[in-house]
Every structure is written in structure tokens, then in C-alpha cells.
């Protein structure tokens, strides 16, 4: 029986459409191919290392962002935080709160340590999560199996009592391989229906 629902942050509870658009404008400013800066900042060895807590945020930024600072507006420094200018998906946050009355709620995110600060500062998250698992703090990233097992452990539940909601197939498949149920997120309504199919009622 499912007793906990674990949400991803980026692409599920929060979206980065605004920050992505600003970053695309910086690509154009620097005459780079669209998506170049996003790829440089949030993929590759430096991003994986900082999001597993293996290097500091300063070392990460020196490697991927510092060289662009003198050519871009001061806002560019905000991208040290991978949730810079993120906006909440209010329908999904409301779904999480409705589920909260019957289920434990967890957060499992690949992110830097700054996410812990961001979550603590967001009033609409106050009291929502029974467990917050951030890759840079734990040292494991989805889709590594340890990430899912840590999340279940923090909720004091076996993996098969948990369902992960994530927008990436590689993560939902890895969660299932680790013994969890999983829903591939598209939007709040589709997710609620997929949860109902698993017997989870909001």
C-alpha cells in the first residue's frame, strides 16, 4: 500500500520558463547557439560534481560561469542557483497539499545546497514535506538507486510504500527498479489521475 508521495522539484513543483527565457537572451547577446549557456551550466562534469556535493559552489561557478560575467548583466550571477527565477506550479503544489492529509510527502531533487535555503524561504512549502532529500547534501543523484532509497528511508518507509513523481523517464524507471512506484509527470491533472490509478486519492 502506498503511504508516501515523493515529488521532484524542477519540472514538477517548480518551472524555470522565465529563467530559461532570460538565459536564451544571454545566448543571443553572446551570439551563441540557443541552449548553449543552459547546457554549460546544468550538464556535464562540473554540474554533476556540485550537485553531488563533490565540489563547492564557488569552484563550480569558476569553471562554468565566471568567464561570462564581464560580458553579461549582473543578473547572470543568479544562475549559480539552478532554481533562479523559478516559479511554482501552483496546481501541483495544491495537489501535494491535498495529498498531505492522507500521505507522507517527500521532496527528492537533483540540486545544489541552495535548494534547502530556497525551500525554507518559500511560505507555500511551510509544513508540506516530511522529508527533503537534495542530491548535493546526500552525495547521490537521481537516477542512482541510492537517491531513491535515501528518500524512502527518511520517510521511514520501504520503497514499495512510496511513489515518485518526476518529469524524466530515466528517473521514474530508476525509481521502479529501486522498488518504488512512479508517475511520469506531465501536469497536475494527469498526475492526479495517474495516482488514482495506483489507488492514491487526493
N, C-alpha and C positions, 0 to 999 in steps of 0.2 A: 504494500500500500504506500502511495506517495504521501510523504509528510512534509516535504520542503520543496520550494521552488527557488532555483538559483538563476539570477539574471546576469547577463553580460551588461557592461556599461555602453561602450561605443557601438553605435548602430542599433541599439536596443533601447536602453533607458535614456540615452542622450545621442544627439546627432551633431555632426560638425559641418553642416552645409555652409553656414556663414563663414567659418574659418577656412573651409576649403576654397570658397569663392575668393576670399582675400588672398590666400596663398596662390591661387591661379593668377590673380592680378600681378603678384610679385614675379611669377614666371614670365609674364608678358613684359614687365618692366625690365627684366634682365635678358629678354629675348631668348628665353629657354623654352624647350618643348613643354606643352601643358602636362602637368603632373610631375615635373622634374623635382621640384622642391619637396613635395609631399613624399615622393619615393626616397629622396635623400634623407629626410628627417625621420621617417617612420618605417623604414625597412632596412635590411642589411645588418651587418655585424654590430655596429655601434648601437643601433636601436635595440637589437636583441639583448646586448650586454647591459644597457642601462635599465631595460625593462625586466631584467632578471636580478638587478641589484649588483651586478658584477663590476660596474664602473660608476663613478659619480656623475651626477647631472652636469657638473661643470666640465668634466672630461668628455662626456658625450657631446656637449654643445661645442666645445673647442674643435671636435672632429667633424661635425656635420653642419654647424650653423654659423660659427664665428666669422668665417670668411665672407659671408654675405652681409654682415651687419652694416658696414660702411656704405653699402650700395642701396639699402632699403630703409623704409621708415622705422621709427622706434618700436612700432607695434610688432615687428618681426620677432623681437625678443620674447614675446608672449608664447611663441611656438616651442619654447623649452617645455611647456606643459602640453601634452598631446591632446588635452581637452580644452585648449584655449578657445574661448568664444563658443563653446559647445552650448547647445540649447536642449532642454529636457523634452522628451517625447511625453507630453502630459497624459495622453491616453494610456500609455504603457505604465507610467508611474501610478496612475489611478488604478489600473488593473492590479499592480503589485499591492497597493493598499487594500483593495478588496480581498485579495488572496490572504492578506496578513491576518485576517480574523480566524482563518482555519488552518493555515500552514505557516511553517517557519520560512522566512525569506532570507536568501543569501545574495551576495554580490561576488562575482568572480570575473576579474578583469586583467588583461594584459596592459599594464600601465606603469608609469614611474611612481615613485613615492609621493609625488604631488597629488595623486588622486585621493589619498587619505585625507589630505587637507581640504580638497575640493568637496568631498562627500560631507565632511564635518561642517563645512560652511553653508551647505545647501539646506535651507529650512524644510523643504518638501521631502527630504530624506530623513529628517529627525525621527528616530524611533522605528524606522522601517526595517532595517537589516538586523538579523540575529547574528550574522557573520559577514565580515568584509574580507575578502581574500584578493590581494593585489600582488601581481607577479614580482614586482621589484622588491617587495618585502619578504615574500616567501622563497624566492630563488627558483621558481618554476613557472613556466609559461604554458598556457594552452597552445597546442594540443598535447603537451606532455601529460601522461596519466597522473603524475603526482599532483598536478594542479587540481584536478577533479577530486582526488582522494583527500587532499587537504581540506577542500571546501566541505565535503561530507563530514569529515572528522570534526571540523569547527562547529558543525551543526549537531554533533553527537548522534549522527545517523549513519547507517550503512549506505553505500552508493545507490542501491536499488530502491531506497526510500526517497530519492531526490530526482528532480527533473531539471535539466539545464535548458535555458532559453538563450540562444545565441544566433547571430546572423551569419556565421561562417560554417559551411558544411564540414570543413576539417575538424572544427571543434565539436559539433554535435556528434559526428561519427566517433571521435576520440572519447567523448563522454560515454557513449553507448558501449564502446569497447572496455571502458573502465567500470562498467556495471550500472551506469545511470540511465534513466530515461532522458530523452532530449527532444526539443522542439526547435526546428529551424525557423527563426523569426523573419517575418515579412512586415507585419504591422500588428497593432494591438488586437484588432478584431480577429484576424486569422489565428493569432497566438492563443487567444481565449478559446476559440473553437477547437484548436489542436489539443489544448489542455483538457477540455471537456471530453474529448475522445479518449483521453487517458484516465478519465474518472476524476479529474481535478476541477472542482467547482469554485468559481469566484463568488 
